């Protein structure tokens, strides 16, 4: 009789306090993050046309980011991207597509796919969620403003709902925040319309917020001689066209921002990588 009562009590305790794992969101069972390092990089046809995959992967690993967004992952499969992400110790990777100019996001925490959009776009965009943040990864086409209009409407929905948002990628456009610098580059005819649209939503350029001297993401000398004849021509075209923008409720937690313009990364891509460090209370 006593044994029967014990079994009944154990069953009651189990029913009262256990929760099926399938009903638990991945981030709910992980400890709250104290910091978050977000890296963005256009890697030029999968790290300089696949010739610098090891060097690029090792460089990313050395920065120990929590989330990585990459553009120009040309020729990469979803399985290949998963394997690549493991090189910098990320167990989760989402690739937008396997054809053309692909982009993707990796994380050391689970990723929830919200939307993969390719139709009607030159390159498309990726909307995923990790660390309880909505990430929009973009590679915008120059002069095609309709892409920005569509994406900005999606972002506004998230902002209106009070969600945390990060928009990052290759925007192929300049920022009005760099206007003074761009005046020193007469060969550049800046297009501020794209960035102005996103800034008007309330998104904050967290690179500029924390580091106003970081003014160049493209091109690196790797474009010599195919696209530019010499270093002077390269420097005349250097400006920011890659960005990390964050919602106000997240940007205030950004404490450090860097654009890496070292000789080492110049051999890996024609774009320079950027990193933002968020600190949470």
C-alpha positions as CSV (number, residue, x, y, z in Angstrom):
1,X,0.0,0.0,0.0
2,X,2.8,2.4,0.9
3,X,4.6,1.6,-2.3
4,X,1.5,2.3,-4.3
5,X,1.1,5.8,-2.6
6,X,4.7,6.6,-3.4
7,X,4.3,5.8,-7.1
8,X,1.1,8.0,-7.2
9,X,2.9,10.9,-5.6
10,X,5.8,10.6,-8.0
11,X,3.4,10.7,-11.0
12,X,1.6,13.7,-9.6
13,X,4.9,15.6,-9.1
14,X,5.9,14.7,-12.7
15,X,2.7,16.0,-14.1
16,X,2.8,19.2,-12.1
17,X,6.4,20.3,-12.7
18,X,7.7,18.8,-16.0
19,X,7.4,20.6,-19.3
20,X,7.7,18.9,-22.6
21,X,10.9,19.9,-24.4
22,X,9.0,20.4,-27.6
23,X,7.0,23.2,-26.1
24,X,10.1,25.0,-24.9
25,X,11.7,27.6,-27.1
26,X,15.4,27.0,-27.6
27,X,16.5,30.3,-26.1
28,X,14.3,29.8,-23.0
29,X,16.4,26.9,-21.9
30,X,19.7,28.7,-22.3
31,X,21.2,31.2,-19.8
32,X,20.7,34.9,-20.5
33,X,23.6,36.3,-22.5
34,X,25.8,38.9,-20.8
35,X,27.3,40.0,-24.0
36,X,26.9,39.5,-27.8
37,X,29.5,40.0,-30.5
38,X,28.0,40.4,-34.0
39,X,30.2,40.2,-37.0
40,X,29.3,41.2,-40.6
41,X,31.4,40.6,-43.8
42,X,31.1,40.4,-47.5
43,X,33.6,37.7,-48.3
44,X,34.0,38.0,-52.1
45,X,32.8,34.8,-53.7
46,X,33.3,32.7,-50.6
47,X,36.6,34.2,-49.3
48,X,38.4,35.5,-52.3
49,X,37.0,33.0,-54.8
50,X,37.4,30.1,-52.5
51,X,41.2,30.6,-52.3
52,X,41.2,31.9,-48.7
53,X,38.6,29.8,-47.0
54,X,40.9,28.6,-44.2
55,X,42.4,32.0,-43.6
56,X,38.9,33.7,-43.5
57,X,37.5,31.0,-41.2
58,X,40.4,31.2,-38.9
59,X,40.2,35.0,-38.8
60,X,36.6,34.9,-37.8
61,X,37.3,32.2,-35.2
62,X,40.0,34.5,-33.7
63,X,37.4,37.2,-33.0
64,X,35.1,34.8,-31.1
65,X,31.8,36.3,-32.4
66,X,28.4,34.9,-31.3
67,X,26.6,35.8,-34.5
68,X,28.1,36.0,-38.0
69,X,26.4,37.4,-41.1
70,X,28.2,36.8,-44.5
71,X,27.5,37.9,-48.0
72,X,28.7,36.5,-51.3
73,X,28.7,32.8,-50.3
74,X,28.6,31.9,-53.9
75,X,28.8,28.2,-54.7
76,X,28.1,27.0,-51.2
77,X,25.5,24.4,-50.2
78,X,23.6,24.5,-46.9
79,X,25.6,21.5,-45.7
80,X,28.8,23.2,-46.7
81,X,27.8,26.3,-44.9
82,X,27.1,24.3,-41.8
83,X,30.6,22.8,-42.0
84,X,32.1,26.2,-42.6
85,X,30.4,27.6,-39.5
86,X,31.8,24.8,-37.4
87,X,35.3,26.2,-38.2
88,X,34.5,29.1,-35.9
89,X,32.6,26.9,-33.4
90,X,29.1,27.8,-34.5
91,X,26.7,24.9,-34.4
92,X,23.9,26.7,-36.2
93,X,23.9,28.1,-39.8
94,X,21.2,29.2,-42.2
95,X,21.9,29.9,-45.9
96,X,19.5,31.9,-47.9
97,X,20.0,30.0,-51.2
98,X,22.4,27.8,-53.0
99,X,22.6,29.7,-56.3
100,X,24.0,33.1,-57.2
101,X,25.0,35.7,-54.6
102,X,24.0,33.8,-51.4
103,X,24.1,35.2,-47.9
104,X,23.8,33.5,-44.5
105,X,23.9,33.8,-40.8
106,X,25.6,31.6,-38.2
107,X,25.2,31.6,-34.4
108,X,26.4,29.7,-31.4
109,X,22.8,29.6,-30.3
110,X,19.7,28.2,-32.1
111,X,18.4,30.1,-35.1
112,X,14.7,30.4,-36.0
113,X,14.0,31.0,-39.6
114,X,11.3,33.7,-40.1
115,X,11.6,34.3,-43.8
116,X,13.8,33.5,-46.8
117,X,13.0,35.9,-49.6
118,X,14.5,35.6,-53.1
119,X,11.6,36.2,-55.5
120,X,11.6,39.8,-56.9
121,X,15.0,40.6,-55.4
122,X,18.4,40.5,-57.1
123,X,20.1,38.8,-54.1
124,X,17.2,38.4,-51.6
125,X,17.2,38.9,-47.9
126,X,17.2,36.6,-44.8
127,X,15.1,37.2,-41.7
128,X,16.0,34.9,-38.8
129,X,15.9,35.1,-35.0
130,X,18.6,34.2,-32.5
131,X,19.5,35.6,-29.1
132,X,15.9,36.8,-29.1
133,X,16.9,39.3,-31.8
134,X,15.4,39.6,-35.3
135,X,18.3,39.6,-37.7
136,X,17.7,40.9,-41.3
137,X,20.7,40.0,-43.5
138,X,20.8,42.0,-46.8
139,X,22.9,42.4,-49.9
140,X,21.1,45.2,-51.7
141,X,21.3,46.0,-55.4
142,X,22.5,49.5,-56.3
143,X,19.7,51.9,-57.4
144,X,16.9,49.3,-56.8
145,X,15.2,51.3,-54.0
146,X,12.1,49.0,-54.0
147,X,14.1,46.4,-52.1
148,X,14.7,48.8,-49.3
149,X,11.0,49.8,-49.2
150,X,10.0,46.1,-48.8
151,X,12.5,45.4,-46.2
152,X,11.9,48.6,-44.2
153,X,8.2,47.7,-44.0
154,X,9.1,44.3,-42.5
155,X,11.4,45.9,-40.0
156,X,8.8,48.5,-39.0
157,X,6.5,45.6,-38.0
158,X,9.1,44.3,-35.6
159,X,9.9,47.7,-34.2
160,X,6.2,48.5,-33.7
161,X,5.9,45.2,-31.7
162,X,8.8,46.3,-29.5
163,X,11.2,43.6,-30.7
164,X,14.9,43.8,-30.9
165,X,16.2,44.1,-34.5
166,X,19.6,44.1,-36.2
167,X,19.8,44.9,-39.9
168,X,23.2,44.2,-41.4
169,X,25.0,43.4,-44.6
170,X,26.2,45.0,-47.8
171,X,23.9,47.9,-48.6
172,X,25.7,49.2,-51.7
173,X,24.9,52.7,-50.6
174,X,26.5,55.4,-48.5
175,X,25.3,56.9,-45.2
176,X,24.4,60.6,-44.6
177,X,26.4,60.2,-41.3
178,X,29.5,60.0,-43.5
179,X,28.7,63.1,-45.5
180,X,31.6,65.2,-44.3
181,X,34.1,62.4,-45.1
182,X,32.5,61.8,-48.5
183,X,33.0,65.4,-49.4
184,X,36.7,64.7,-49.5
185,X,36.1,62.0,-52.1
186,X,35.0,63.9,-55.2
187,X,34.9,60.7,-57.4
188,X,32.2,59.2,-55.2
189,X,28.6,60.3,-55.9
190,X,26.9,59.2,-52.7
191,X,23.4,57.8,-52.6
192,X,21.9,58.5,-49.1
193,X,18.3,57.5,-49.9
194,X,18.7,53.9,-48.7
195,X,20.4,54.5,-45.4
196,X,18.1,57.5,-44.7
197,X,15.1,55.3,-45.0
198,X,16.4,52.9,-42.4
199,X,17.7,55.6,-40.1
200,X,14.2,57.3,-40.3
201,X,12.7,54.1,-39.0
202,X,14.7,54.7,-35.8
203,X,17.5,52.2,-36.4
204,X,20.9,53.3,-35.1
205,X,24.2,52.9,-37.0
206,X,26.1,51.3,-34.1
207,X,29.4,51.4,-35.9
208,X,29.1,55.2,-36.2
209,X,27.6,55.5,-32.7
210,X,30.7,54.0,-31.1
211,X,33.4,54.7,-33.6
212,X,33.0,57.8,-35.8
213,X,36.5,57.3,-37.3
214,X,35.6,53.9,-38.8
215,X,34.8,55.2,-42.3
216,X,35.8,52.5,-44.8
217,X,34.4,49.0,-45.6
218,X,35.1,48.9,-49.3
219,X,37.2,48.5,-51.5
220,X,40.3,46.9,-50.3
221,X,43.5,46.8,-52.4
222,X,42.4,43.3,-53.5
223,X,40.6,44.9,-56.4
224,X,43.9,45.8,-58.0
225,X,44.3,45.4,-61.0
226,X,41.0,43.9,-62.0
227,X,38.7,46.8,-60.9
228,X,41.2,49.5,-60.0
229,X,44.6,50.3,-61.5
230,X,46.5,51.2,-58.4
231,X,46.3,52.1,-54.7
232,X,45.6,55.7,-55.4
233,X,42.5,54.8,-57.4
234,X,41.4,52.4,-54.6
235,X,41.7,55.1,-51.9
236,X,39.7,57.5,-54.0
237,X,36.8,55.1,-53.8
238,X,37.0,54.0,-50.2
239,X,33.9,54.5,-48.1
240,X,31.3,52.7,-46.0
241,X,28.7,50.6,-47.8
242,X,28.4,47.8,-45.3
243,X,26.5,48.5,-42.0
244,X,25.2,47.1,-38.8
245,X,22.0,48.9,-37.7
246,X,20.2,48.1,-34.5
247,X,16.9,49.0,-32.9
248,X,17.0,51.7,-30.2
249,X,16.2,49.1,-27.4
250,X,19.3,47.2,-28.5
251,X,21.7,49.9,-29.7
252,X,22.1,51.5,-26.3
253,X,23.8,48.2,-25.2
254,X,26.4,48.5,-28.0
255,X,29.7,49.4,-26.3
256,X,32.4,48.8,-28.9
257,X,32.5,48.8,-32.7
258,X,35.3,48.0,-35.1
259,X,36.0,47.9,-38.8
260,X,39.1,45.8,-39.4
261,X,41.3,47.3,-42.2
262,X,44.4,45.1,-41.7
263,X,46.7,43.8,-44.3
264,X,45.6,40.3,-43.4
265,X,41.9,40.8,-44.2
266,X,42.8,42.7,-47.4
267,X,44.0,39.4,-48.9
268,X,40.7,37.7,-48.1
269,X,38.1,40.0,-49.5
270,X,37.5,43.4,-51.2
271,X,35.3,44.3,-48.2
272,X,36.5,44.9,-44.7
273,X,34.8,43.0,-41.8
274,X,33.0,44.8,-38.9
275,X,32.3,43.8,-35.4
276,X,29.9,45.2,-32.7
277,X,30.0,44.2,-29.1
278,X,26.8,44.4,-27.1
279,X,26.9,44.3,-23.3
280,X,23.8,43.4,-21.3
281,X,23.0,44.3,-17.7
